[in-house]
Amino acid sequence: MNQERIMTVLRAPHISEKATVIADERNQVVFKVASDATKPEIKRAVEVMFKVKVTNVATMNVKAKAKRMRGRLGYRSGWKKAYVSLAKGEEIDFLGAAE
């Protein structure tokens, strides 16, 4: 994999109540990823960008949601998310060290 592809696989961390609970209980982190990203690409991108050891990656496609605007039917974009399991003792801190 080339360096450009690795840097474009991860879009953003997905912060939600469920993601926070999973991070605490299972040592997993949730990311929004490119819709064509594969599990090995996601694993490599997380390991390179955050310098951590990844043990497992699970992905899922979030379906587009139907919404009405001014009486017309429209759709929000669908996206892909990845649940990344970190090795024991590894941690990713998105907020930085609060000192």
N, C-alpha and C positions, 0 to 999 in steps of 0.2 A: 504494500500500500504506500502510495506517495504521501508526502507531508501535507500537501494541500487538501487531499481528501480527508485525512485524519482531523484536520482543523475545522472542516465543514460538517462533520457528522453530528456533533453535539450542538443543539440549538440553544438550550437554556435548562437550568434545573427547574423541576416542577415542584413548587412549594404548595402543599395543601395540608389539611389536617391528617388525612390518611398517610401521606408521604412522610410526615413528621413522626407518626406512630410507628411506621415501618422502619424508619431510620433508627429509632430508639430500640425497638424490640429485636429486629433481625439484622441490623448493621447493613441496610440496603439504602441506596440513593436512587431517586427517580429523576430521569432526564427527558426532556422533549428532544427527539432526534429527527434526522432527515427521514423522509418517508421511504427512501430506497436503501437505507442503512441496514447492514447485516449484523448479526451478533458478534462475529469476530472483529468487524470494524469498530463497533461500539466499545468492545472490550479494550482494543488497542488504543482508541482515542482517550478513554478514561485513564488508562495506565500512563500514557504519555503526558497528558495535560495536567493531571493531578499527582503524578508520581506515587500511585498506590497499587496494591496487588488486588486484581479482580478475580473472584472465584467462579462467578456465574452471571449470565445475562439472560433476562426474560423480557420479551417484547410483546407489545399489543398495539393494535390499531384502534384509535378512538374514532368512532363513526361521526360523520358530519351531522350536525344538529339542525333540524328544520325550525325556522323562525319566521314569524309574520311581521312584515313592515308595511304599514299603510294598506293593509288588506291583501297584500301580495305575499306569496310563499317564496322564501329564500332559504339558503342554507349557509351555515357557518362552515368553515373549512374543517376537514378531518385532519388528524395528525397522528403521529406514532410516538409512543412513549416506551422507555426502557427502564426496567427495574434491575439495577446493578448491585450484585452482592459483593461486598468487600471482604477481604481476608480478615481473620481475627486480629484485632489490634490496630487495624487501619481505620482512618477517618478522613472525611473531607469536610472542611469548614468553609462554607460559602460567605459567612459574614466577617471573617477575619477574627483575629484574636481580640476580644473585647477586654481591654486593660484598664 
